[in-house]
Amino acid sequence: MATDRIETLLDEQRRFPPPESFQAQAHVRDTTPYERGRRDPEGYWADWAKQLEWSKPWDRVLEWKPPHAKWFLGGKLNASVNCLDRHVRAGKSGRVALIWEGEPAGQV
């Protein structure tokens, strides 16, 4: 039957809203960032990326050639600098960055 084909499954239009009890315990209530991300994804992610330290700024935010996406083309950053070094430079070297808890619980 034609309706059993994969193309049919890709055209799902039904909506499944979460129950009110689930919504009541949600941590995120402000949908403004989500709406901006949908309306202007490149601007949205560029604004967030500006909060990182880049050793070389990007030339282009997004190159989208389905199914491939390339983000922040030409840009270079260092994960160690962004996760650690910039926070040490900001005077936070004495603060705990990560607490590891092993298994069984209690191994720290």
Summary of the structure (lengths in Angstrom):
residues: 108
radius of gyration: 21.3
end to end distance: 57.8
largest distance: 66.1
contacts: 170
relative contact order: 0.08
helix: 40%
strand: 16%
